[in-house]
Amino acid sequence: MAVKISNKVSSAKKLKWHAAGVVALAIATLLIVLPAFANRGIDWLNNAANIGLPRLPDKGFNLGLDLQGGAHLVYQAKTETIPEGDRGDAVEGVRDVIERRVRGGLGVAEPLVQTTKVGGDYRVIVELPGVTDVNQAIKMIGETPILEFKEENHDPARDLTPQEKKDLDVFNSAADKKAKTALTAALKPGADFGKIAAQYSEDQASKDKGGNLGFITKEIYPEIFAWAEKAKDGQAGKTLVKSFDGLNVVKRLSGRDGEKMINASHLLVCYAGAEGCESKLNKDQARQRAGEIKAQASPANFAQLVQQYSPDKKLEVRGEELGWFKKGQMVPEFEEAAGAMPKGAVSNAVETKFGFHIIYKKDEKPSREYEVARVYVKTKQASDVVPPAEEWKSSGLSGKQLKRAEVTQDNQSGQVQVNLQFNEEGTKLFGDITTRNVGKNVAIFLDGEPISIPRVNEAITSGSAVISGSFTLGEARLLSQRLNAGALPVAVDLISQQKVDATLGSEYLRKSFFAGIVGLILVLLFMIGYYRFPGLLANVSLLVYALLSLAIFKIIGVTLTLSGIAGFILSIGMAVDANVLVFERMKEELRNGRSLLSAAEESFARAWPSIRDSNITTLISCGFLIWFGTGFVQGFAVTLAIGTLVSMFTAITVTRINIRIVFRWFNEYGNWMFLGHKKNVIASEERLPASGGKQSHT
């Protein structure tokens, strides 16, 4: 039986390239971890030869509070005025606001901001590594979150100069003349609107289609839609329709009914356990209460009842004017009941996840869509000549008028969205804002930074709005928390303040570094003493592992804490463990009469499944610690996970390359420096099954 080692061992040329790659990797990681030494050499070359080589960046490792020093602050949130069910989300919103403040305003790259509950008290713990001005941090963190709704700003930053005004008037006068010429042509009997659009229109998308915009809605083209509502099919406008960005010659081509729209009011009786409810009523009591209200409700007095049970009173019964809504804007049970009712009727109690609703259906009508063609001519405003000083301006609507934001799902598409509920004042303000900004963007700012910039599709006067988009559930929850942080402002009191001196952090770092070095040296000595020459080769891989791990920590910005360093030191043991499995298998193969190279290849192949499985279980544990843990636990898990991944690379790849290169230099079956010794090969062969032909060993 011939043992073909040539099939398992890479060619000498490949090995040289592999070895060169390992050396290059070791040098690169060394320069990343210890750039100061390389910079000394670069400085010497620059001074000697005046060649101007750039220095390597040396930003150092990110150190946590326990190693770097800084501030440790504990705040207690004042949640007494917030409904108990909303307190957790409100405090999480405050945590997010504080984290945004310390990252931006204080320049802290790796703050730790987390919440905890002690008895009935909610607390926010803030750790700020490297912060020296604790008073500044306290002042910034202690401010209440500010939520603002802003509109696009079209007010110029300054007045136009006489020449700018003249140029603006000339441009708009020419645009007006061009639009009127197109209008005159369109009003002639038998006029070809498509040719007129191709000649005059400045809307490239529609002019190539004869000016056809397709079926439009009120949300996208509010001014043209308003004209089309009063026009007839085939009729061209006798006057120009002015939009915010230009002049339009329009022609209505056709119209069709869209989705049914309903105008309704409702009274809600909620109960303990219903979504968003503060009531102390149970479900049966709420059902009975709804029946009592239904008995006295009528179309004549329903508006009075809604006013009586307005949302601001925070009772178990709440009343609200919903305005016009389409399918998909309400929960299915509510929509089904409202859709089936005749106009002017008051419903019996309709149960949804919010409680029991008494619905008054005021009116219903189909929405309309119109197919319109246009000739578009652009005009300019003062803001086109002198851009506004700021992109957004205040609308007067703030977090004071926002009752609540919550994550919901679109009933038709299942898309995740964020629902906003305003109080009475906010309903009026938001209605005015959306009415004058249909088709435009409205930005929501928290602490001066935009957190969402939704487009207004239609005027919303019901006090309930939806922000939709390509949200993941996590993104929607984060936006909801941030909105509630401004809608339910939670004041915080500083109850503990501790400054961690940098000298204390330096002492911890020195001891941790010393412990790591001692542990590494002991592991290196053990590997050489027990496994002899292969142990020495494994130690080379272990040094590459240490450099590569530290380089990754620096590159991706891992924050090193005492627990993180513990995870790194523990991963050293994981790196050695892989080599132990390989070398123990190698012993067995050598005792069975294999040559050095054959035993090495077989040991790596046989040990790999055990190494892989053990490291995967470690990585799974690290994943759960990162996902569910906080603070120091996450730091430990991150460094351990990185160390485990790197150890798999160095133990299997680097050690294997070293063995493939070095083992070629020695006797085929080795000597005392290796893990086994030459056995009686004939005896081992006698145990092999008989086969025809002469046996040989390569």
Secondary structure in CASP SS format (residue, H / E / C, confidence):
PFRMAT SS
TARGET T0000
AUTHOR 0000-0000-0000
METHOD secondary structure of the structure
MODEL  1
M C 1.00
A C 1.00
V E 1.00
K C 1.00
I H 1.00
S H 1.00
N H 1.00
K C 1.00
V C 1.00
S C 1.00
S C 1.00
A H 1.00
K H 1.00
K H 1.00
L H 1.00
K H 1.00
W H 1.00
H H 1.00
A H 1.00
A H 1.00
G H 1.00
V H 1.00
V H 1.00
A H 1.00
L H 1.00
A H 1.00
I H 1.00
A H 1.00
T H 1.00
L H 1.00
L H 1.00
I H 1.00
V H 1.00
L C 1.00
P H 1.00
A H 1.00
F H 1.00
A H 1.00
N H 1.00
R H 1.00
G H 1.00
I H 1.00
D H 1.00
W H 1.00
L H 1.00
N H 1.00
N H 1.00
A H 1.00
A H 1.00
N C 1.00
I C 1.00
G C 1.00
L C 1.00
P C 1.00
R C 1.00
L C 1.00
P C 1.00
D C 1.00
K C 1.00
G C 1.00
F C 1.00
N E 1.00
L E 1.00
G C 1.00
L H 1.00
D H 1.00
L H 1.00
Q H 1.00
G C 1.00
G E 1.00
A E 1.00
H E 1.00
L E 1.00
V E 1.00
Y E 1.00
Q E 1.00
A E 1.00
K C 1.00
T C 1.00
E C 1.00
T C 1.00
I C 1.00
P C 1.00
E H 1.00
G H 1.00
D H 1.00
R H 1.00
G H 1.00
D H 1.00
A H 1.00
V H 1.00
E H 1.00
G H 1.00
V H 1.00
R H 1.00
D H 1.00
V H 1.00
I H 1.00
E H 1.00
R H 1.00
R H 1.00
V H 1.00
R H 1.00
G H 1.00
G C 1.00
L C 1.00
G C 1.00
V C 1.00
A C 1.00
E C 1.00
P C 1.00
L E 1.00
V E 1.00
Q E 1.00
T E 1.00
T E 1.00
K E 1.00
V E 1.00
G C 1.00
G C 1.00
D E 1.00
Y E 1.00
R E 1.00
V E 1.00
I E 1.00
V E 1.00
E E 1.00
L E 1.00
P E 1.00
G C 1.00
V C 1.00
T C 1.00
D C 1.00
V H 1.00
N H 1.00
Q H 1.00
A H 1.00
I H 1.00
K H 1.00
M H 1.00
I H 1.00
G C 1.00
E C 1.00
T C 1.00
P C 1.00
I C 1.00
L E 1.00
E E 1.00
F E 1.00
K E 1.00
E E 1.00
E E 1.00
N C 1.00
H C 1.00
D C 1.00
P C 1.00
A C 1.00
R C 1.00
D C 1.00
L C 1.00
T C 1.00
P H 1.00
Q H 1.00
E H 1.00
K H 1.00
K H 1.00
D H 1.00
L H 1.00
D H 1.00
V H 1.00
F H 1.00
N H 1.00
S H 1.00
A H 1.00
A H 1.00
D H 1.00
K H 1.00
K H 1.00
A H 1.00
K H 1.00
T H 1.00
A H 1.00
L H 1.00
T H 1.00
A H 1.00
A H 1.00
L C 1.00
K C 1.00
P C 1.00
G C 1.00
A C 1.00
D C 1.00
F H 1.00
G H 1.00
K H 1.00
I H 1.00
A H 1.00
A H 1.00
Q H 1.00
Y H 1.00
S C 1.00
E C 1.00
D C 1.00
Q H 1.00
A H 1.00
S H 1.00
K H 1.00
D C 1.00
K C 1.00
G C 1.00
G C 1.00
N E 1.00
L E 1.00
G E 1.00
F E 1.00
I E 1.00
T C 1.00
K C 1.00
E C 1.00
I C 1.00
Y C 1.00
P H 1.00
E H 1.00
I H 1.00
F H 1.00
A H 1.00
W H 1.00
A H 1.00
E H 1.00
K H 1.00
A C 1.00
K C 1.00
D C 1.00
G C 1.00
Q C 1.00
A E 1.00
G C 1.00
K C 1.00
T C 1.00
L C 1.00
V E 1.00
K E 1.00
S E 1.00
F C 1.00
D C 1.00
G E 1.00
L E 1.00
N E 1.00
V E 1.00
V E 1.00
K E 1.00
R E 1.00
L E 1.00
S E 1.00
G E 1.00
R E 1.00
D E 1.00
G E 1.00
E E 1.00
K E 1.00
M E 1.00
I E 1.00
N E 1.00
A E 1.00
S E 1.00
H E 1.00
L E 1.00
L E 1.00
V E 1.00
C C 1.00
Y C 1.00
A C 1.00
G C 1.00
A C 1.00
E C 1.00
G C 1.00
C C 1.00
E C 1.00
S C 1.00
K C 1.00
L C 1.00
N C 1.00
K H 1.00
D H 1.00
Q H 1.00
A H 1.00
R H 1.00
Q H 1.00
R H 1.00
A H 1.00
G H 1.00
E H 1.00
I H 1.00
K H 1.00
A H 1.00
Q H 1.00
A C 1.00
S C 1.00
P C 1.00
A C 1.00
N C 1.00
F H 1.00
A H 1.00
Q H 1.00
L H 1.00
V H 1.00
Q H 1.00
Q H 1.00
Y C 1.00
S C 1.00
P H 1.00
D H 1.00
K H 1.00
K C 1.00
L C 1.00
E C 1.00
V E 1.00
R E 1.00
G E 1.00
E E 1.00
E E 1.00
L E 1.00
G E 1.00
W E 1.00
F E 1.00
K C 1.00
K C 1.00
G C 1.00
Q C 1.00
M C 1.00
V C 1.00
P H 1.00
E H 1.00
F H 1.00
E H 1.00
E H 1.00
A H 1.00
A H 1.00
G H 1.00
A H 1.00
M C 1.00
P C 1.00
K C 1.00
G C 1.00
A C 1.00
V E 1.00
S C 1.00
N C 1.00
A C 1.00
V E 1.00
E E 1.00
T E 1.00
K C 1.00
F C 1.00
G E 1.00
F E 1.00
H E 1.00
I E 1.00
I E 1.00
Y E 1.00
K E 1.00
K E 1.00
D E 1.00
E E 1.00
K E 1.00
P E 1.00
S E 1.00
R E 1.00
E E 1.00
Y E 1.00
E E 1.00
V E 1.00
A E 1.00
R E 1.00
V E 1.00
Y E 1.00
V E 1.00
K E 1.00
T C 1.00
K C 1.00
Q C 1.00
A H 1.00
S H 1.00
D H 1.00
V H 1.00
V C 1.00
P C 1.00
P C 1.00
A C 1.00
E C 1.00
E C 1.00
W E 1.00
K E 1.00
S E 1.00
S E 1.00
G E 1.00
L E 1.00
S E 1.00
G H 1.00
K H 1.00
Q H 1.00
L E 1.00
K E 1.00
R E 1.00
A E 1.00
E E 1.00
V E 1.00
T E 1.00
Q E 1.00
D C 1.00
N C 1.00
Q C 1.00
S C 1.00
G C 1.00
Q C 1.00
V E 1.00
Q E 1.00
V E 1.00
N E 1.00
L E 1.00
Q E 1.00
F E 1.00
N C 1.00
E H 1.00
E H 1.00
G H 1.00
T H 1.00
K H 1.00
L H 1.00
F H 1.00
G H 1.00
D H 1.00
I H 1.00
T H 1.00
T H 1.00
R H 1.00
N C 1.00
V C 1.00
G C 1.00
K C 1.00
N E 1.00
V E 1.00
A E 1.00
I E 1.00
F E 1.00
L E 1.00
D C 1.00
G C 1.00
E E 1.00
P E 1.00
I E 1.00
S E 1.00
I C 1.00
P C 1.00
R E 1.00
V C 1.00
N C 1.00
E C 1.00
A C 1.00
I C 1.00
T C 1.00
S C 1.00
G C 1.00
S E 1.00
A E 1.00
V E 1.00
I E 1.00
S E 1.00
G C 1.00
S C 1.00
F C 1.00
T C 1.00
L H 1.00
G H 1.00
E H 1.00
A H 1.00
R H 1.00
L H 1.00
L H 1.00
S H 1.00
Q H 1.00
R H 1.00
L H 1.00
N H 1.00
A H 1.00
G H 1.00
A H 1.00
L C 1.00
P C 1.00
V C 1.00
A C 1.00
V E 1.00
D E 1.00
L E 1.00
I E 1.00
S E 1.00
Q E 1.00
Q E 1.00
K E 1.00
V E 1.00
D C 1.00
A H 1.00
T H 1.00
L H 1.00
G H 1.00
S H 1.00
E H 1.00
Y H 1.00
L H 1.00
R H 1.00
K H 1.00
S H 1.00
F H 1.00
F H 1.00
A H 1.00
G H 1.00
I H 1.00
V H 1.00
G H 1.00
L H 1.00
I H 1.00
L H 1.00
V H 1.00
L H 1.00
L H 1.00
F H 1.00
M H 1.00
I H 1.00
G H 1.00
Y H 1.00
Y H 1.00
R H 1.00
F H 1.00
P H 1.00
G H 1.00
L H 1.00
L H 1.00
A H 1.00
N H 1.00
V H 1.00
S H 1.00
L H 1.00
L H 1.00
V H 1.00
Y H 1.00
A H 1.00
L H 1.00
L H 1.00
S H 1.00
L H 1.00
A H 1.00
I H 1.00
F H 1.00
K H 1.00
I H 1.00
I H 1.00
G C 1.00
V C 1.00
T E 1.00
L E 1.00
T C 1.00
L H 1.00
S H 1.00
G H 1.00
I H 1.00
A H 1.00
G H 1.00
F H 1.00
I H 1.00
L H 1.00
S H 1.00
I H 1.00
G H 1.00
M H 1.00
A H 1.00
V H 1.00
D H 1.00
A H 1.00
N H 1.00
V H 1.00
L H 1.00
V H 1.00
F H 1.00
E H 1.00
R H 1.00
M H 1.00
K H 1.00
E H 1.00
E H 1.00
L H 1.00
R H 1.00
N C 1.00
G C 1.00
R C 1.00
S C 1.00
L H 1.00
L H 1.00
S H 1.00
A H 1.00
A H 1.00
E H 1.00
E H 1.00
S H 1.00
F H 1.00
A H 1.00
R H 1.00
A H 1.00
W H 1.00
P H 1.00
S H 1.00
I H 1.00
R H 1.00
D H 1.00
S H 1.00
N H 1.00
I H 1.00
T H 1.00
T H 1.00
L H 1.00
I H 1.00
S H 1.00
C H 1.00
G H 1.00
F H 1.00
L H 1.00
I H 1.00
W H 1.00
F H 1.00
G C 1.00
T C 1.00
G C 1.00
F H 1.00
V H 1.00
Q H 1.00
G H 1.00
F H 1.00
A H 1.00
V H 1.00
T H 1.00
L H 1.00
A H 1.00
I H 1.00
G H 1.00
T H 1.00
L H 1.00
V H 1.00
S H 1.00
M H 1.00
F H 1.00
T H 1.00
A H 1.00
I H 1.00
T H 1.00
V H 1.00
T H 1.00
R H 1.00
I H 1.00
N H 1.00
I H 1.00
R H 1.00
I H 1.00
V H 1.00
F H 1.00
R H 1.00
W H 1.00
F C 1.00
N C 1.00
E C 1.00
Y C 1.00
G C 1.00
N C 1.00
W C 1.00
M C 1.00
F C 1.00
L C 1.00
G C 1.00
H C 1.00
K C 1.00
K C 1.00
N C 1.00
V H 1.00
I H 1.00
A H 1.00
S H 1.00
E H 1.00
E H 1.00
R C 1.00
L C 1.00
P C 1.00
A C 1.00
S C 1.00
G C 1.00
G C 1.00
K C 1.00
Q C 1.00
S C 1.00
H E 1.00
T C 1.00
END
